Amino acid sequence: MSIGFLHPGLLWGLLAAAIPLAIHLFFRRRPRPTPFPAIDFILRARRETQRRLRIRKVLLFTARTLLLAAAALAIARPRAERPGEAAAAVAEGPKATAIVLDASGSMRYRLGGRALFERARADALGALASLGPDEPATAVVCGGETPAAEPPGFDRATVRRMLEQAEAWAGHSDLTACVGAAVRALASPPAQARLGKRVVVATDLAASAWRLDVPPPAIDGPEGKVLPEVKVQDAARGAALPNLAVVGLDAEPDPAAGPRGYRVTAAVSSSGGEARKDVPLGLSASAGPGAKTAIRAFVDLPAGGTVRKALSYAFPQGGPAVLQVALPEDALAMDDARAVALVVPREVRALVVDGAPSPVRYRDEAYFVESALASPASPVRPKLVDADAFPAEDLSKYDVVLLLNVRSVGGKAAELERFVENGGGLFLALGDEVDPEAYDRELGKLLPMPLHVVKTAASPAEGGARAARFADVAWDHPALSIFVGEAREGFLGARTYRYVLAKPGPKGAPATVLASFDDGAPALVEARRGRGRVLLFTSSADRDWTDWPIRTSFLPAMQRFAGFLAGGLEERREPALVVGAQRTIRLEPGEKLVALVDPGGRERGRAELERMGLREGEHGGLVVTPREPGLWQVKVAAQGKGDRLEPRLAFAVSPDPRESDTRRLEPRELTAYFGGESHAKIEGDAQAAGAGRTIPLWSILLVLALAAFFLEGLLIS
């Protein structure tokens, strides 16, 4: 065991212990004896009591001296260091030091009313202040960007300012990479080659921040790799960090909940704590701290596990919307809520043109399509007319037109072209009434692909062995993304007996094949024409050529087709955005970005966004990198409309789920990774303190000084 002092320069205070002696010597008097027989008897009695008083004076003198000496030693902060298996061997002499400050999302955890990041920053600043004048220093703030560090120098003010201005973000930080960057910085200046190397890491010891499957960072020396001295300062001081978090959220259309119903699935996790029962979970149709809960549920969470909870919600109207799932706020508030921005289908006005009506209802060409679109859960409001009544219809009253086995559109072709060019949707299904060559002549400008000839794969009497089936389906397309899991079987199991072959169109008129038949022939083909869309199904919409109308997939497919053609579905669903990932904001012609409104309601103008990395995207649009979780709103300016928030551009950002895992790394495991007790030391951890700890002797001295003070009082009284 070795004895040291935190402030050895204050040991001069021990001189105060000589004050009682100086006072005693100053007031000591040697009286000159004068014989006086009358008081000889009194003097003999006094000599008897002086022996007892002399002992009392010695004790009083000792107590006063001990009081001053103990107070002076306590101010110098002595400590006894007991070496253990976690103590690092400290080489003599000055060292070049790199300080790594963990600024990841888990550092926002509040322990005792104070964020762990604030504790870690204080530890880092303390480590910087404790360096000697001949020890150069540098710093790495481990948060977000690719870690990098300047070579160590003697400009302490710059390093201190970097640490003081650092902030914890909501994303993930790789501490292994940051320590590697710090070690590379220590190895760079040749002038400091003879100095020792030290890395100080201020962190919460969250296991998710470390990658211990890679070699530890080392410095290339003349005799090979040299491991630096590593000192890890635990901001949590060995405490457990229990945390509940919403780590996933998904919303998919749910026809069972209504035409604007959604099935919301939330993933809730528990880490660093015990199992919890009946944890409240709230669903709201808005985001932010003031969001009003629409549905409340409860979940049971196992310790260290994740559960999924499904909820259903129906929006009162269509358009851009937000859903948020939230837990009660805990010590790590950033992951207690998660939001998703989506576009709810609006009511679609559809004109269904029946090309082959029949008095037998189930044999009517439009029976299955109209039944699908008119179901209670459908957002589509269809109107049914036959081919003879079609020319009299005003197409401007509709969002989508469905031509089902219509022989000819005649003089309505030009109006139909204008309808699609101006943003309308057109669905085409073929059949016995359609002449492919006549269709090419009338609707050649609208067809996604030119039509060729009718192919018969099998007859219904032969069964399904030779019938064609769907293949190569674009499941990620908005019109078909509703089919997931077992629901795809209802689509792939449809049998088609006859269909029209299509051939590639001329250049400049691209088309997308959403599904093919198993022989490679196009089945569903989509194309843009002006601002509108056209969708071609090369078979029939009744049971004459296919049994798809009686399959479970037909009803949701027709509803999705109508919504997609009307522009009510997103063309491309953006993937879930995590803090630190890039988001592309696509503005309409004539719109200009004014500001982004962050989850806290603060407007970030164009100038501030440029400082945050706003730039032009490679394929158009503006690219931003949000660093805070929650709902971000976009403020635009358009000609004649002024500045306004554009709901369709709003997007939700989620915290990195890795930062919600607050399980801590074992100190012994981290010590072993950095080379064992001869190279690494964990400070502030209770387990590490048990192996090799520092005993604060100054507190014992204060108790001793207090005891001396009371002893003096007893002797004086």
LUMMI-746346 format. One record per residue (C-alpha): residue number from 1; x, y, z. Coordinates in steps of 0.5 Angstrom, whole numbers. Example, Ala and Ser with C-alpha at 12.3 -4.5 7.8 and 13.67 -1.06 7.14 Angstrom:
<pts>
resi / px / py / pz
1 / 25 / -9 / 16
2 / 27 / -2 / 14
</pts>
This chain:
<pts>
resi / px / py / pz
1 / 0 / 0 / 0
2 / 3 / 7 / -2
3 / 1 / 14 / 1
4 / 0 / 20 / -3
5 / -3 / 27 / -3
6 / -8 / 30 / -8
7 / -6 / 37 / -6
8 / 2 / 36 / -4
9 / 3 / 43 / -4
10 / -2 / 45 / 1
11 / 3 / 41 / 6
12 / 6 / 48 / 8
13 / -1 / 48 / 13
14 / 3 / 43 / 18
15 / 7 / 49 / 20
16 / 0 / 51 / 24
17 / 1 / 45 / 29
18 / 7 / 49 / 32
19 / 3 / 55 / 34
20 / 1 / 52 / 41
21 / 8 / 51 / 42
22 / 10 / 58 / 40
23 / 4 / 61 / 45
24 / 7 / 56 / 50
25 / 14 / 59 / 50
26 / 12 / 66 / 49
27 / 8 / 66 / 55
28 / 12 / 62 / 60
29 / 15 / 66 / 65
30 / 20 / 64 / 70
31 / 19 / 68 / 77
32 / 24 / 70 / 82
33 / 23 / 67 / 88
34 / 22 / 71 / 94
35 / 21 / 68 / 101
36 / 15 / 69 / 105
37 / 14 / 64 / 111
38 / 7 / 66 / 112
39 / 5 / 62 / 106
40 / 9 / 56 / 106
41 / 3 / 52 / 108
42 / -1 / 54 / 102
43 / 5 / 53 / 97
44 / 6 / 46 / 100
45 / -1 / 44 / 98
46 / -1 / 47 / 91
47 / 5 / 43 / 89
48 / 1 / 37 / 91
49 / -4 / 39 / 86
50 / 1 / 41 / 80
51 / 3 / 34 / 79
52 / -5 / 33 / 77
53 / -5 / 40 / 73
54 / 1 / 38 / 69
55 / -2 / 32 / 66
56 / -8 / 36 / 64
57 / -4 / 41 / 61
58 / 0 / 36 / 57
59 / -6 / 33 / 54
60 / -9 / 40 / 52
61 / -3 / 42 / 49
62 / -3 / 35 / 45
63 / -10 / 36 / 43
64 / -9 / 43 / 40
65 / -3 / 41 / 36
66 / -7 / 35 / 34
67 / -13 / 39 / 32
68 / -9 / 44 / 27
69 / -4 / 38 / 24
70 / -10 / 34 / 22
71 / -14 / 40 / 19
72 / -8 / 41 / 15
73 / -7 / 34 / 13
74 / -14 / 34 / 11
75 / -13 / 40 / 6
76 / -8 / 36 / 3
77 / -12 / 30 / 1
78 / -8 / 24 / 3
79 / -10 / 18 / 0
80 / -8 / 10 / 1
81 / -7 / 7 / -6
82 / -8 / -1 / -5
83 / -6 / -4 / -11
84 / -11 / -10 / -14
85 / -12 / -13 / -21
86 / -15 / -7 / -24
87 / -10 / -3 / -22
88 / -6 / -1 / -28
89 / 2 / 0 / -28
90 / 4 / 7 / -29
91 / 10 / 9 / -32
92 / 14 / 14 / -29
93 / 15 / 21 / -33
94 / 10 / 25 / -37
95 / 5 / 22 / -42
96 / 2 / 25 / -48
97 / -6 / 24 / -47
98 / -12 / 23 / -51
99 / -19 / 24 / -48
100 / -25 / 21 / -51
101 / -31 / 23 / -49
102 / -37 / 19 / -50
103 / -43 / 23 / -53
104 / -48 / 18 / -55
105 / -55 / 17 / -54
106 / -55 / 13 / -48
107 / -51 / 18 / -44
108 / -57 / 22 / -44
109 / -59 / 18 / -38
110 / -61 / 22 / -32
111 / -58 / 19 / -26
112 / -60 / 22 / -19
113 / -63 / 28 / -23
114 / -56 / 29 / -27
115 / -55 / 27 / -34
116 / -49 / 22 / -35
117 / -46 / 26 / -40
118 / -45 / 32 / -35
119 / -42 / 27 / -31
120 / -37 / 25 / -36
121 / -36 / 32 / -39
122 / -34 / 34 / -31
123 / -29 / 27 / -31
124 / -26 / 29 / -38
125 / -25 / 36 / -36
126 / -22 / 34 / -29
127 / -17 / 29 / -33
128 / -15 / 35 / -37
129 / -14 / 39 / -31
130 / -10 / 34 / -27
131 / -4 / 34 / -33
132 / 3 / 36 / -31
133 / 5 / 42 / -35
134 / 10 / 38 / -39
135 / 4 / 33 / -42
136 / 1 / 35 / -48
137 / -6 / 33 / -49
138 / -12 / 32 / -55
139 / -19 / 30 / -55
140 / -24 / 26 / -59
141 / -32 / 27 / -58
142 / -35 / 21 / -60
143 / -41 / 23 / -63
144 / -44 / 22 / -70
145 / -38 / 24 / -75
146 / -32 / 19 / -76
147 / -28 / 20 / -70
148 / -22 / 24 / -71
149 / -17 / 27 / -67
150 / -11 / 32 / -67
151 / -4 / 31 / -65
152 / -3 / 32 / -58
153 / -1 / 39 / -56
154 / 0 / 44 / -51
155 / -6 / 49 / -52
156 / -10 / 46 / -47
157 / -15 / 52 / -48
158 / -17 / 49 / -54
159 / -18 / 42 / -52
160 / -22 / 45 / -46
161 / -27 / 49 / -50
162 / -28 / 43 / -55
163 / -30 / 39 / -48
164 / -34 / 44 / -46
165 / -38 / 45 / -52
166 / -39 / 38 / -53
167 / -47 / 36 / -53
168 / -49 / 28 / -53
169 / -53 / 27 / -59
170 / -59 / 21 / -60
171 / -55 / 17 / -64
172 / -50 / 11 / -64
173 / -43 / 12 / -62
174 / -37 / 7 / -63
175 / -33 / 8 / -58
176 / -28 / 2 / -60
177 / -27 / 7 / -66
178 / -26 / 13 / -62
179 / -21 / 10 / -58
180 / -17 / 8 / -64
181 / -17 / 15 / -67
182 / -14 / 17 / -60
183 / -9 / 12 / -60
184 / -7 / 14 / -68
185 / -7 / 21 / -66
186 / -2 / 19 / -60
187 / 3 / 16 / -65
188 / 3 / 21 / -70
189 / 8 / 27 / -67
190 / 15 / 24 / -68
191 / 17 / 29 / -63
192 / 13 / 26 / -57
193 / 16 / 19 / -59
194 / 19 / 18 / -52
195 / 13 / 20 / -48
196 / 9 / 15 / -45
197 / 2 / 14 / -48
198 / -5 / 15 / -44
199 / -12 / 15 / -46
200 / -17 / 17 / -42
201 / -25 / 15 / -44
202 / -31 / 18 / -40
203 / -37 / 14 / -41
204 / -42 / 10 / -38
205 / -40 / 3 / -40
206 / -46 / 1 / -44
207 / -44 / -5 / -48
208 / -47 / -3 / -54
209 / -42 / 2 / -55
210 / -36 / -3 / -55
211 / -33 / -8 / -61
212 / -29 / -13 / -57
213 / -28 / -17 / -63
214 / -23 / -13 / -66
215 / -16 / -13 / -64
216 / -15 / -7 / -59
217 / -11 / -1 / -61
218 / -4 / 0 / -61
219 / 2 / 4 / -63
220 / 7 / 2 / -67
221 / 14 / 2 / -64
222 / 21 / 0 / -65
223 / 20 / -7 / -62
224 / 13 / -8 / -65
225 / 6 / -6 / -62
226 / 6 / -2 / -56
227 / -1 / -2 / -52
228 / -2 / 5 / -49
229 / -4 / 6 / -42
230 / -12 / 6 / -42
231 / -16 / 10 / -36
232 / -24 / 9 / -36
233 / -28 / 13 / -32
234 / -35 / 10 / -31
235 / -40 / 16 / -31
236 / -45 / 11 / -28
237 / -41 / 10 / -22
238 / -42 / 3 / -22
239 / -50 / 4 / -22
240 / -55 / -1 / -26
241 / -58 / 3 / -32
242 / -65 / 0 / -32
243 / -69 / 3 / -39
244 / -76 / 2 / -42
245 / -76 / 4 / -50
246 / -80 / 4 / -56
247 / -75 / 1 / -61
248 / -80 / 0 / -67
249 / -86 / 2 / -70
250 / -90 / 0 / -76
251 / -96 / 2 / -79
252 / -100 / -2 / -85
253 / -107 / -1 / -88
254 / -112 / -5 / -84
255 / -118 / -6 / -88
256 / -122 / -9 / -82
257 / -121 / -3 / -78
258 / -124 / 1 / -84
259 / -123 / 5 / -90
260 / -117 / 9 / -87
261 / -116 / 4 / -82
262 / -108 / 2 / -80
263 / -105 / -4 / -76
264 / -100 / -1 / -71
265 / -95 / -5 / -69
266 / -90 / -3 / -63
267 / -84 / -6 / -61
268 / -82 / -5 / -54
269 / -76 / -7 / -50
270 / -73 / -7 / -43
271 / -66 / -7 / -41
272 / -61 / -7 / -35
273 / -67 / -8 / -30
274 / -72 / -13 / -28
275 / -79 / -16 / -31
276 / -84 / -11 / -31
277 / -92 / -12 / -32
278 / -98 / -8 / -34
279 / -93 / -2 / -37
280 / -98 / 3 / -40
281 / -97 / 4 / -48
282 / -101 / 10 / -51
283 / -102 / 11 / -58
284 / -104 / 18 / -61
285 / -105 / 21 / -68
286 / -100 / 27 / -67
287 / -93 / 27 / -64
288 / -90 / 31 / -59
289 / -90 / 32 / -51
290 / -97 / 34 / -51
291 / -100 / 29 / -56
292 / -107 / 27 / -54
293 / -107 / 19 / -53
294 / -113 / 16 / -57
295 / -112 / 9 / -55
296 / -109 / 6 / -48
297 / -106 / -1 / -48
298 / -101 / -5 / -43
299 / -95 / -9 / -44
300 / -91 / -14 / -40
301 / -84 / -14 / -41
302 / -79 / -19 / -39
303 / -72 / -17 / -36
304 / -68 / -16 / -42
305 / -73 / -18 / -47
306 / -77 / -15 / -53
307 / -85 / -15 / -54
308 / -89 / -13 / -60
309 / -96 / -10 / -59
310 / -101 / -9 / -64
311 / -106 / -4 / -64
312 / -112 / -1 / -69
313 / -113 / 6 / -71
314 / -118 / 9 / -76
315 / -117 / 16 / -78
316 / -123 / 20 / -79
317 / -120 / 23 / -86
318 / -115 / 22 / -91
319 / -108 / 26 / -92
320 / -102 / 27 / -89
321 / -102 / 24 / -82
322 / -98 / 22 / -76
323 / -98 / 16 / -71
324 / -94 / 16 / -64
325 / -93 / 11 / -59
326 / -91 / 13 / -52
327 / -89 / 10 / -46
328 / -89 / 14 / -39
329 / -82 / 18 / -39
330 / -76 / 15 / -35
331 / -69 / 16 / -34
332 / -68 / 16 / -42
333 / -73 / 20 / -45
334 / -71 / 20 / -52
335 / -73 / 13 / -53
336 / -80 / 13 / -49
337 / -84 / 15 / -56
338 / -83 / 14 / -63
339 / -87 / 17 / -69
340 / -89 / 15 / -76
341 / -91 / 20 / -82
342 / -96 / 17 / -87
343 / -101 / 19 / -92
344 / -108 / 16 / -91
345 / -112 / 15 / -97
346 / -117 / 20 / -99
347 / -124 / 18 / -101
348 / -123 / 16 / -109
349 / -129 / 18 / -114
350 / -128 / 12 / -119
351 / -132 / 11 / -125
352 / -133 / 4 / -127
353 / -135 / 3 / -134
354 / -138 / -4 / -136
355 / -136 / -7 / -143
356 / -140 / -13 / -142
357 / -146 / -12 / -138
358 / -150 / -19 / -136
359 / -157 / -20 / -133
360 / -154 / -25 / -129
361 / -151 / -21 / -123
362 / -144 / -25 / -122
363 / -143 / -26 / -129
364 / -143 / -19 / -130
365 / -136 / -16 / -132
366 / -136 / -11 / -127
367 / -139 / -15 / -121
368 / -133 / -17 / -118
369 / -130 / -10 / -119
370 / -136 / -6 / -116
371 / -137 / -10 / -110
372 / -129 / -10 / -108
373 / -129 / -2 / -109
374 / -136 / -1 / -106
375 / -135 / -5 / -99
376 / -135 / -2 / -93
377 / -128 / -2 / -91
378 / -126 / 1 / -98
379 / -124 / 9 / -99
380 / -127 / 9 / -106
381 / -134 / 11 / -108
382 / -135 / 8 / -115
383 / -141 / 10 / -120
384 / -142 / 4 / -125
385 / -144 / 6 / -132
386 / -144 / 1 / -139
387 / -140 / 3 / -145
388 / -146 / 6 / -148
389 / -147 / 11 / -143
390 / -139 / 13 / -142
391 / -139 / 18 / -147
392 / -144 / 23 / -143
393 / -140 / 22 / -137
394 / -136 / 29 / -135
395 / -129 / 26 / -133
396 / -127 / 32 / -129
397 / -132 / 29 / -123
398 / -128 / 23 / -122
399 / -121 / 21 / -120
400 / -120 / 14 / -123
401 / -123 / 11 / -129
402 / -124 / 4 / -130
403 / -125 / 1 / -137
404 / -127 / -7 / -136
405 / -127 / -10 / -143
406 / -130 / -4 / -146
407 / -130 / -5 / -154
408 / -128 / 2 / -156
409 / -128 / 9 / -153
410 / -129 / 12 / -159
411 / -129 / 20 / -159
412 / -128 / 20 / -152
413 / -121 / 18 / -153
414 / -118 / 25 / -153
415 / -122 / 27 / -147
416 / -119 / 21 / -143
417 / -112 / 23 / -145
418 / -113 / 30 / -143
419 / -116 / 27 / -136
420 / -110 / 22 / -135
421 / -105 / 28 / -137
422 / -108 / 32 / -132
423 / -107 / 27 / -126
424 / -113 / 22 / -127
425 / -112 / 15 / -126
426 / -114 / 10 / -131
427 / -115 / 2 / -130
428 / -115 / -2 / -136
429 / -118 / -10 / -136
430 / -119 / -14 / -142
431 / -123 / -19 / -145
432 / -127 / -22 / -151
433 / -130 / -15 / -153
434 / -123 / -12 / -154
435 / -119 / -12 / -160
436 / -112 / -11 / -159
437 / -110 / -8 / -165
438 / -116 / -3 / -165
439 / -114 / -1 / -157
440 / -107 / 0 / -160
441 / -110 / 5 / -165
442 / -115 / 9 / -160
443 / -111 / 9 / -154
444 / -104 / 8 / -156
445 / -102 / 14 / -153
446 / -104 / 12 / -146
447 / -103 / 4 / -146
448 / -97 / 2 / -142
449 / -95 / -3 / -147
450 / -97 / -4 / -154
451 / -102 / -10 / -154
452 / -101 / -16 / -159
453 / -105 / -23 / -159
454 / -109 / -27 / -154
455 / -106 / -33 / -151
456 / -110 / -39 / -149
457 / -106 / -42 / -143
458 / -111 / -47 / -141
459 / -119 / -48 / -141
460 / -123 / -48 / -134
461 / -125 / -55 / -136
462 / -118 / -57 / -136
463 / -117 / -55 / -128
464 / -111 / -51 / -126
465 / -105 / -55 / -128
466 / -104 / -52 / -134
467 / -106 / -45 / -132
468 / -102 / -39 / -132
469 / -100 / -36 / -125
470 / -97 / -29 / -122
471 / -89 / -29 / -122
472 / -84 / -24 / -121
473 / -88 / -19 / -117
474 / -86 / -12 / -115
475 / -88 / -13 / -107
476 / -85 / -7 / -105
477 / -89 / -3 / -110
478 / -95 / 2 / -106
479 / -100 / -2 / -110
480 / -98 / -9 / -108
481 / -94 / -7 / -101
482 / -101 / -9 / -97
483 / -99 / -17 / -99
484 / -94 / -19 / -94
485 / -93 / -26 / -91
486 / -99 / -31 / -92
487 / -103 / -26 / -95
488 / -99 / -27 / -102
489 / -101 / -34 / -103
490 / -108 / -31 / -104
491 / -105 / -27 / -110
492 / -100 / -32 / -112
493 / -105 / -38 / -112
494 / -110 / -34 / -118
495 / -110 / -38 / -124
496 / -111 / -35 / -131
497 / -113 / -38 / -137
498 / -113 / -33 / -142
499 / -109 / -26 / -143
500 / -107 / -21 / -148
501 / -99 / -21 / -150
502 / -96 / -15 / -149
503 / -90 / -12 / -153
504 / -85 / -7 / -151
505 / -87 / 0 / -153
506 / -83 / 5 / -156
507 / -77 / 9 / -153
508 / -79 / 15 / -149
509 / -85 / 11 / -146
510 / -82 / 7 / -140
511 / -87 / 2 / -137
512 / -86 / -2 / -130
513 / -88 / -9 / -130
514 / -91 / -10 / -123
515 / -93 / -18 / -124
516 / -91 / -23 / -130
517 / -94 / -29 / -131
518 / -90 / -35 / -130
519 / -88 / -36 / -138
520 / -85 / -29 / -137
521 / -91 / -25 / -141
522 / -93 / -18 / -137
523 / -99 / -19 / -133
524 / -100 / -12 / -129
525 / -96 / -6 / -132
526 / -96 / 1 / -130
527 / -94 / 7 / -133
528 / -94 / 15 / -132
529 / -97 / 19 / -137
530 / -96 / 27 / -136
531 / -98 / 28 / -129
532 / -103 / 21 / -129
533 / -102 / 14 / -128
534 / -104 / 8 / -132
535 / -105 / 1 / -130
536 / -106 / -5 / -135
537 / -108 / -12 / -133
538 / -108 / -16 / -139
539 / -113 / -21 / -137
540 / -120 / -20 / -135
541 / -124 / -17 / -129
542 / -129 / -23 / -129
543 / -129 / -30 / -128
544 / -128 / -31 / -136
545 / -121 / -31 / -137
546 / -118 / -32 / -129
547 / -121 / -34 / -123
548 / -117 / -28 / -119
549 / -124 / -25 / -118
550 / -126 / -30 / -113
551 / -119 / -30 / -109
552 / -118 / -27 / -103
553 / -113 / -22 / -106
554 / -118 / -19 / -111
555 / -121 / -14 / -106
556 / -115 / -11 / -103
557 / -112 / -11 / -109
558 / -117 / -7 / -113
559 / -118 / -2 / -107
560 / -110 / -1 / -107
561 / -110 / 0 / -115
562 / -116 / 5 / -114
563 / -112 / 9 / -109
564 / -105 / 9 / -113
565 / -108 / 11 / -119
566 / -111 / 17 / -115
567 / -105 / 19 / -112
568 / -107 / 17 / -105
569 / -101 / 12 / -104
570 / -94 / 14 / -103
571 / -90 / 12 / -110
572 / -84 / 10 / -105
573 / -85 / 9 / -98
574 / -79 / 12 / -95
575 / -75 / 7 / -90
576 / -75 / 8 / -83
577 / -70 / 14 / -81
578 / -65 / 14 / -75
579 / -62 / 20 / -72
580 / -56 / 21 / -77
581 / -59 / 18 / -83
582 / -60 / 23 / -89
583 / -67 / 25 / -91
584 / -68 / 28 / -98
585 / -74 / 33 / -98
586 / -77 / 33 / -105
587 / -80 / 40 / -107
588 / -86 / 41 / -112
589 / -84 / 46 / -118
590 / -85 / 53 / -115
591 / -84 / 51 / -108
592 / -78 / 53 / -104
593 / -75 / 51 / -97
594 / -76 / 56 / -92
595 / -74 / 52 / -85
596 / -75 / 46 / -82
597 / -79 / 45 / -75
598 / -75 / 41 / -70
599 / -79 / 36 / -65
600 / -78 / 41 / -60
601 / -82 / 47 / -64
602 / -76 / 51 / -66
603 / -75 / 53 / -73
604 / -68 / 52 / -76
605 / -68 / 57 / -82
606 / -64 / 56 / -89
607 / -57 / 59 / -86
608 / -57 / 54 / -80
609 / -59 / 48 / -84
610 / -53 / 49 / -89
611 / -49 / 49 / -82
612 / -52 / 43 / -81
613 / -50 / 40 / -87
614 / -56 / 42 / -92
615 / -54 / 40 / -99
616 / -57 / 39 / -106
617 / -58 / 31 / -107
618 / -55 / 28 / -113
619 / -62 / 26 / -116
620 / -66 / 33 / -114
621 / -69 / 35 / -108
622 / -65 / 37 / -101
623 / -61 / 33 / -97
624 / -61 / 34 / -89
625 / -58 / 30 / -83
626 / -63 / 31 / -77
627 / -60 / 29 / -70
628 / -66 / 29 / -66
629 / -71 / 24 / -65
630 / -79 / 26 / -66
631 / -83 / 29 / -72
632 / -79 / 34 / -76
633 / -84 / 39 / -80
634 / -82 / 42 / -87
635 / -84 / 50 / -88
636 / -84 / 52 / -95
637 / -85 / 58 / -99
638 / -90 / 58 / -106
639 / -91 / 63 / -111
640 / -98 / 67 / -108
641 / -99 / 62 / -102
642 / -93 / 65 / -97
643 / -90 / 61 / -92
644 / -93 / 55 / -90
645 / -92 / 48 / -86
646 / -93 / 43 / -92
647 / -96 / 36 / -88
648 / -94 / 32 / -94
649 / -86 / 33 / -93
650 / -86 / 32 / -85
651 / -82 / 26 / -83
652 / -81 / 22 / -77
653 / -74 / 21 / -74
654 / -72 / 15 / -69
655 / -67 / 14 / -64
656 / -62 / 9 / -65
657 / -65 / 3 / -62
658 / -57 / 1 / -60
659 / -57 / 7 / -55
660 / -63 / 4 / -52
661 / -60 / -2 / -49
662 / -57 / 0 / -43
663 / -54 / -6 / -41
664 / -47 / -5 / -38
665 / -40 / -8 / -40
666 / -37 / -12 / -34
667 / -30 / -8 / -32
668 / -26 / -14 / -32
669 / -28 / -16 / -39
670 / -26 / -9 / -42
671 / -20 / -9 / -37
672 / -18 / -15 / -41
673 / -19 / -13 / -48
674 / -14 / -7 / -47
675 / -8 / -11 / -44
676 / -10 / -13 / -37
677 / -9 / -10 / -31
678 / -2 / -7 / -33
679 / -5 / -3 / -38
680 / -12 / -1 / -36
681 / -16 / 1 / -30
682 / -23 / 3 / -29
683 / -25 / 9 / -24
684 / -31 / 10 / -21
685 / -34 / 3 / -21
686 / -36 / -1 / -15
687 / -33 / -8 / -17
688 / -26 / -5 / -20
689 / -26 / -1 / -13
690 / -26 / -8 / -10
691 / -20 / -10 / -13
692 / -16 / -4 / -13
693 / -18 / 2 / -9
694 / -16 / 8 / -7
695 / -18 / 10 / 1
696 / -19 / 17 / 2
697 / -15 / 18 / 9
698 / -17 / 26 / 9
699 / -24 / 24 / 11
700 / -21 / 20 / 17
701 / -16 / 26 / 19
702 / -23 / 30 / 19
703 / -26 / 25 / 24
704 / -19 / 26 / 28
705 / -19 / 33 / 28
706 / -26 / 33 / 30
707 / -25 / 29 / 36
708 / -19 / 33 / 38
709 / -24 / 39 / 38
710 / -28 / 36 / 43
711 / -23 / 33 / 47
712 / -20 / 41 / 48
713 / -27 / 43 / 50
714 / -27 / 38 / 56
715 / -20 / 39 / 58
716 / -22 / 47 / 58
717 / -28 / 46 / 62
</pts>
